Amino acid sequence: PHFHLHIIPRREGDEINLASWWRSKVKEVDKEKLKELAEKLKI
């Protein structure tokens, strides 16, 4: 198991929407490319 914490500086009135911020960080990955990478990483 592991733990990590995101620290996002805030200022009063910044009106940040964490849900939309997080969605902007998520990337779609081609499943075939992931499969190829997994094969390369196998020992």
C-alpha distance matrix in Angstrom:
0.0 3.8 7.1 10.4 13.9 17.0 20.1 23.2 26.5 28.8 32.6 34.7 36.2 33.9 33.4 30.1 28.7 24.9 24.8 27.2 25.6 22.3 24.2 25.9 22.7 21.7 23.2 24.4 23.7 26.1 24.6 26.9 25.7 22.1 23.3 25.3 22.5 20.3 23.4 23.9 20.4 20.8 21.9
3.8 0.0 3.8 6.9 10.4 13.6 16.6 19.8 23.0 25.5 29.2 31.6 33.1 30.7 30.5 27.2 26.2 22.4 22.7 25.0 23.0 19.9 22.2 23.6 20.3 19.8 21.6 23.3 22.9 25.7 24.6 27.0 25.5 22.0 23.9 25.6 22.5 20.9 24.2 24.2 20.8 21.9 23.1
7.1 3.8 0.0 3.8 6.9 10.3 13.2 16.5 19.6 22.0 25.7 27.9 29.6 27.3 27.2 24.0 23.2 19.4 20.2 22.6 20.5 17.6 20.4 21.8 18.7 18.7 21.0 23.1 23.3 26.4 25.9 28.5 26.9 23.6 25.8 27.6 24.5 23.3 26.8 26.7 23.4 24.9 26.3
10.4 6.9 3.8 0.0 3.8 6.8 9.8 13.0 16.2 18.8 22.5 25.0 26.6 24.2 24.3 21.0 20.5 16.8 18.0 20.0 17.5 15.0 18.1 19.0 15.9 16.5 19.0 21.6 22.1 25.5 25.4 28.1 26.2 23.2 25.9 27.4 24.2 23.6 27.2 26.8 23.8 25.8 27.4
13.9 10.4 6.9 3.8 0.0 3.8 6.3 9.6 12.7 15.1 18.8 21.3 23.0 20.7 20.9 17.8 17.6 14.1 15.9 18.0 15.3 13.4 16.9 17.7 15.0 16.3 19.3 22.2 23.3 26.9 27.2 30.1 28.1 25.4 28.4 29.9 26.8 26.5 30.1 29.7 26.9 29.1 30.8
17.0 13.6 10.3 6.8 3.8 0.0 3.8 6.3 9.7 12.2 16.0 18.7 20.0 17.4 17.8 14.5 14.6 11.3 13.4 15.1 12.1 10.7 14.3 14.7 12.3 14.2 17.3 20.6 22.1 25.8 26.6 29.5 27.5 25.2 28.4 29.8 26.8 27.0 30.7 30.2 27.7 30.2 32.2
20.1 16.6 13.2 9.8 6.3 3.8 0.0 3.8 6.4 9.2 12.9 15.7 17.6 15.2 16.2 13.4 14.4 11.7 14.7 16.0 12.8 12.5 16.3 16.2 14.3 16.9 20.0 23.5 25.1 28.9 30.0 32.8 30.7 28.6 31.9 33.1 30.1 30.4 34.1 33.4 31.0 33.6 35.5
23.2 19.8 16.5 13.0 9.6 6.3 3.8 0.0 3.8 6.2 9.9 12.9 14.3 11.6 12.8 9.9 11.5 9.5 12.9 13.7 10.4 11.1 14.8 14.3 13.2 16.2 19.4 23.0 25.1 28.9 30.3 33.2 31.1 29.3 32.8 34.1 31.2 31.9 35.6 34.9 32.8 35.6 37.7
26.5 23.0 19.6 16.2 12.7 9.7 6.4 3.8 0.0 3.8 7.0 10.4 12.3 9.9 12.1 10.2 12.8 11.8 15.4 15.9 12.8 14.3 17.7 16.8 16.2 19.5 22.6 26.2 28.4 32.1 33.8 36.6 34.4 32.8 36.3 37.4 34.5 35.3 39.0 38.1 36.0 38.9 40.9
28.8 25.5 22.0 18.8 15.1 12.2 9.2 6.2 3.8 0.0 3.8 6.8 8.7 6.8 9.0 8.1 11.1 11.0 14.8 15.3 12.8 14.9 18.1 17.5 17.6 20.8 24.0 27.5 30.1 33.8 35.5 38.5 36.5 34.9 38.5 39.8 37.1 37.9 41.5 40.9 38.9 41.7 43.9
32.6 29.2 25.7 22.5 18.8 16.0 12.9 9.9 7.0 3.8 0.0 3.8 6.1 5.4 8.6 9.2 12.7 13.5 17.2 17.4 15.3 17.9 20.8 20.0 20.5 23.8 27.0 30.4 33.1 36.8 38.7 41.7 39.7 38.3 41.9 43.1 40.5 41.4 45.0 44.3 42.5 45.3 47.5
34.7 31.6 27.9 25.0 21.3 18.7 15.7 12.9 10.4 6.8 3.8 0.0 3.8 5.6 8.0 9.9 13.1 14.6 18.0 18.4 17.0 19.7 22.4 21.9 22.9 25.9 29.2 32.5 35.4 39.1 40.9 44.0 42.2 40.8 44.4 45.8 43.3 44.1 47.8 47.3 45.4 48.2 50.5
36.2 33.1 29.6 26.6 23.0 20.0 17.6 14.3 12.3 8.7 6.1 3.8 0.0 3.8 5.4 8.4 11.5 13.9 16.9 16.7 15.9 19.0 21.1 20.6 22.2 25.2 28.3 31.4 34.6 38.1 40.1 43.2 41.6 40.4 44.0 45.5 43.2 44.2 47.8 47.4 45.8 48.6 51.1
33.9 30.7 27.3 24.2 20.7 17.4 15.2 11.6 9.9 6.8 5.4 5.6 3.8 0.0 3.8 5.5 9.1 11.3 14.4 13.9 12.6 15.9 18.0 17.2 18.7 21.8 24.8 28.0 31.1 34.6 36.7 39.8 38.0 37.0 40.6 41.9 39.7 40.7 44.4 43.9 42.4 45.3 47.8
33.4 30.5 27.2 24.3 20.9 17.8 16.2 12.8 12.1 9.0 8.6 8.0 5.4 3.8 0.0 3.8 6.4 9.4 11.9 11.5 11.2 14.4 16.1 15.9 17.8 20.5 23.6 26.5 29.8 33.3 35.2 38.4 37.0 35.9 39.4 41.0 39.0 40.0 43.6 43.5 42.0 44.8 47.5
30.1 27.2 24.0 21.0 17.8 14.5 13.4 9.9 10.2 8.1 9.2 9.9 8.4 5.5 3.8 0.0 3.8 6.1 9.0 8.5 7.6 10.7 12.7 12.5 14.2 16.9 20.1 23.1 26.3 29.8 31.7 34.9 33.4 32.2 35.8 37.4 35.3 36.2 39.9 39.7 38.2 41.0 43.7
28.7 26.2 23.2 20.5 17.6 14.6 14.4 11.5 12.8 11.1 12.7 13.1 11.5 9.1 6.4 3.8 0.0 3.8 5.6 5.6 6.2 8.7 10.2 10.9 12.9 14.9 18.3 20.9 24.2 27.7 29.3 32.7 31.6 30.3 33.7 35.6 33.7 34.4 38.1 38.3 36.9 39.4 42.3
24.9 22.4 19.4 16.8 14.1 11.3 11.7 9.5 11.8 11.0 13.5 14.6 13.9 11.3 9.4 6.1 3.8 0.0 3.8 5.6 4.9 6.0 8.5 9.8 10.8 12.6 16.2 19.0 22.1 25.6 27.0 30.4 29.2 27.6 31.0 32.9 30.9 31.4 35.1 35.3 33.7 36.1 38.9
24.8 22.7 20.2 18.0 15.9 13.4 14.7 12.9 15.4 14.8 17.2 18.0 16.9 14.4 11.9 9.0 5.6 3.8 0.0 3.8 5.5 5.3 6.3 8.8 10.2 11.0 14.5 16.7 20.0 23.4 24.6 28.1 27.3 25.8 29.0 31.2 29.5 29.9 33.6 34.1 32.7 35.0 38.0
27.2 25.0 22.6 20.0 18.0 15.1 16.0 13.7 15.9 15.3 17.4 18.4 16.7 13.9 11.5 8.5 5.6 5.6 3.8 0.0 3.8 5.4 5.1 6.3 8.9 10.2 13.2 15.5 19.0 22.3 24.1 27.4 26.5 25.4 28.8 30.7 29.2 30.0 33.6 33.9 32.9 35.4 38.5
25.6 23.0 20.5 17.5 15.3 12.1 12.8 10.4 12.8 12.8 15.3 17.0 15.9 12.6 11.2 7.6 6.2 4.9 5.5 3.8 0.0 3.8 5.5 5.2 6.8 9.3 12.5 15.5 18.7 22.2 24.1 27.3 25.9 24.7 28.3 29.8 27.9 28.9 32.5 32.5 31.3 34.0 36.9
22.3 19.9 17.6 15.0 13.4 10.7 12.5 11.1 14.3 14.9 17.9 19.7 19.0 15.9 14.4 10.7 8.7 6.0 5.3 5.4 3.8 0.0 3.8 5.3 5.2 6.7 10.4 13.3 16.2 19.8 21.3 24.6 23.3 21.8 25.2 27.0 25.1 25.7 29.4 29.6 28.2 30.8 33.7
24.2 22.2 20.4 18.1 16.9 14.3 16.3 14.8 17.7 18.1 20.8 22.4 21.1 18.0 16.1 12.7 10.2 8.5 6.3 5.1 5.5 3.8 0.0 3.8 5.3 5.3 8.4 10.7 14.1 17.5 19.2 22.5 21.5 20.4 23.8 25.7 24.2 25.0 28.6 29.0 28.0 30.5 33.7
25.9 23.6 21.8 19.0 17.7 14.7 16.2 14.3 16.8 17.5 20.0 21.9 20.6 17.2 15.9 12.5 10.9 9.8 8.8 6.3 5.2 5.3 3.8 0.0 3.8 5.7 8.0 11.0 14.2 17.6 19.9 22.8 21.4 20.7 24.3 25.7 24.1 25.5 28.9 28.9 28.1 31.0 34.1
22.7 20.3 18.7 15.9 15.0 12.3 14.3 13.2 16.2 17.6 20.5 22.9 22.2 18.7 17.8 14.2 12.9 10.8 10.2 8.9 6.8 5.2 5.3 3.8 0.0 3.8 6.5 10.1 12.6 16.3 18.3 21.2 19.4 18.4 22.0 23.3 21.3 22.6 26.1 25.9 24.9 27.8 30.8
21.7 19.8 18.7 16.5 16.3 14.2 16.9 16.2 19.5 20.8 23.8 25.9 25.2 21.8 20.5 16.9 14.9 12.6 11.0 10.2 9.3 6.7 5.3 5.7 3.8 0.0 3.8 6.8 9.6 13.2 15.0 18.1 16.7 15.5 19.0 20.7 19.0 20.0 23.5 23.8 22.9 25.6 28.8
23.2 21.6 21.0 19.0 19.3 17.3 20.0 19.4 22.6 24.0 27.0 29.2 28.3 24.8 23.6 20.1 18.3 16.2 14.5 13.2 12.5 10.4 8.4 8.0 6.5 3.8 0.0 3.8 6.3 9.9 12.2 15.0 13.4 12.8 16.4 17.8 16.4 17.9 21.2 21.4 21.0 23.8 27.1
24.4 23.3 23.1 21.6 22.2 20.6 23.5 23.0 26.2 27.5 30.4 32.5 31.4 28.0 26.5 23.1 20.9 19.0 16.7 15.5 15.5 13.3 10.7 11.0 10.1 6.8 3.8 0.0 3.8 6.8 9.1 12.0 11.3 11.0 14.2 15.8 15.3 16.6 19.6 20.3 20.4 22.8 26.4
23.7 22.9 23.3 22.1 23.3 22.1 25.1 25.1 28.4 30.1 33.1 35.4 34.6 31.1 29.8 26.3 24.2 22.1 20.0 19.0 18.7 16.2 14.1 14.2 12.6 9.6 6.3 3.8 0.0 3.8 6.1 8.7 7.5 7.3 10.6 12.1 11.6 13.1 15.9 16.7 17.0 19.4 23.0
26.1 25.7 26.4 25.5 26.9 25.8 28.9 28.9 32.1 33.8 36.8 39.1 38.1 34.6 33.3 29.8 27.7 25.6 23.4 22.3 22.2 19.8 17.5 17.6 16.3 13.2 9.9 6.8 3.8 0.0 3.8 5.5 5.3 6.5 8.8 10.1 10.9 12.5 14.6 15.7 16.8 18.9 22.6
24.6 24.6 25.9 25.4 27.2 26.6 30.0 30.3 33.8 35.5 38.7 40.9 40.1 36.7 35.2 31.7 29.3 27.0 24.6 24.1 24.1 21.3 19.2 19.9 18.3 15.0 12.2 9.1 6.1 3.8 0.0 3.8 5.5 5.1 6.2 8.7 9.9 10.5 12.5 14.4 15.3 16.7 20.5
26.9 27.0 28.5 28.1 30.1 29.5 32.8 33.2 36.6 38.5 41.7 44.0 43.2 39.8 38.4 34.9 32.7 30.4 28.1 27.4 27.3 24.6 22.5 22.8 21.2 18.1 15.0 12.0 8.7 5.5 3.8 0.0 3.8 5.4 5.0 6.3 8.6 9.8 10.7 12.6 14.4 15.6 19.3
25.7 25.5 26.9 26.2 28.1 27.5 30.7 31.1 34.4 36.5 39.7 42.2 41.6 38.0 37.0 33.4 31.6 29.2 27.3 26.5 25.9 23.3 21.5 21.4 19.4 16.7 13.4 11.3 7.5 5.3 5.5 3.8 0.0 3.8 5.4 5.1 6.2 8.6 9.9 10.7 12.4 14.5 18.1
22.1 22.0 23.6 23.2 25.4 25.2 28.6 29.3 32.8 34.9 38.3 40.8 40.4 37.0 35.9 32.2 30.3 27.6 25.8 25.4 24.7 21.8 20.4 20.7 18.4 15.5 12.8 11.0 7.3 6.5 5.1 5.4 3.8 0.0 3.8 5.4 5.1 6.1 8.7 9.9 10.5 12.5 16.2
23.3 23.9 25.8 25.9 28.4 28.4 31.9 32.8 36.3 38.5 41.9 44.4 44.0 40.6 39.4 35.8 33.7 31.0 29.0 28.8 28.3 25.2 23.8 24.3 22.0 19.0 16.4 14.2 10.6 8.8 6.2 5.0 5.4 3.8 0.0 3.8 5.4 5.1 6.3 8.8 10.0 10.9 14.6
25.3 25.6 27.6 27.4 29.9 29.8 33.1 34.1 37.4 39.8 43.1 45.8 45.5 41.9 41.0 37.4 35.6 32.9 31.2 30.7 29.8 27.0 25.7 25.7 23.3 20.7 17.8 15.8 12.1 10.1 8.7 6.3 5.1 5.4 3.8 0.0 3.8 5.4 5.2 6.4 8.8 10.2 13.7
22.5 22.5 24.5 24.2 26.8 26.8 30.1 31.2 34.5 37.1 40.5 43.3 43.2 39.7 39.0 35.3 33.7 30.9 29.5 29.2 27.9 25.1 24.2 24.1 21.3 19.0 16.4 15.3 11.6 10.9 9.9 8.6 6.2 5.1 5.4 3.8 0.0 3.8 5.4 5.1 6.3 8.8 12.2
20.3 20.9 23.3 23.6 26.5 27.0 30.4 31.9 35.3 37.9 41.4 44.1 44.2 40.7 40.0 36.2 34.4 31.4 29.9 30.0 28.9 25.7 25.0 25.5 22.6 20.0 17.9 16.6 13.1 12.5 10.5 9.8 8.6 6.1 5.1 5.4 3.8 0.0 3.8 5.5 5.1 6.4 10.1
23.4 24.2 26.8 27.2 30.1 30.7 34.1 35.6 39.0 41.5 45.0 47.8 47.8 44.4 43.6 39.9 38.1 35.1 33.6 33.6 32.5 29.4 28.6 28.9 26.1 23.5 21.2 19.6 15.9 14.6 12.5 10.7 9.9 8.7 6.3 5.2 5.4 3.8 0.0 3.8 5.4 5.4 8.7
23.9 24.2 26.7 26.8 29.7 30.2 33.4 34.9 38.1 40.9 44.3 47.3 47.4 43.9 43.5 39.7 38.3 35.3 34.1 33.9 32.5 29.6 29.0 28.9 25.9 23.8 21.4 20.3 16.7 15.7 14.4 12.6 10.7 9.9 8.8 6.4 5.1 5.5 3.8 0.0 3.8 5.6 8.2
20.4 20.8 23.4 23.8 26.9 27.7 31.0 32.8 36.0 38.9 42.5 45.4 45.8 42.4 42.0 38.2 36.9 33.7 32.7 32.9 31.3 28.2 28.0 28.1 24.9 22.9 21.0 20.4 17.0 16.8 15.3 14.4 12.4 10.5 10.0 8.8 6.3 5.1 5.4 3.8 0.0 3.8 6.4
20.8 21.9 24.9 25.8 29.1 30.2 33.6 35.6 38.9 41.7 45.3 48.2 48.6 45.3 44.8 41.0 39.4 36.1 35.0 35.4 34.0 30.8 30.5 31.0 27.8 25.6 23.8 22.8 19.4 18.9 16.7 15.6 14.5 12.5 10.9 10.2 8.8 6.4 5.4 5.6 3.8 0.0 3.8
21.9 23.1 26.3 27.4 30.8 32.2 35.5 37.7 40.9 43.9 47.5 50.5 51.1 47.8 47.5 43.7 42.3 38.9 38.0 38.5 36.9 33.7 33.7 34.1 30.8 28.8 27.1 26.4 23.0 22.6 20.5 19.3 18.1 16.2 14.6 13.7 12.2 10.1 8.7 8.2 6.4 3.8 0.0
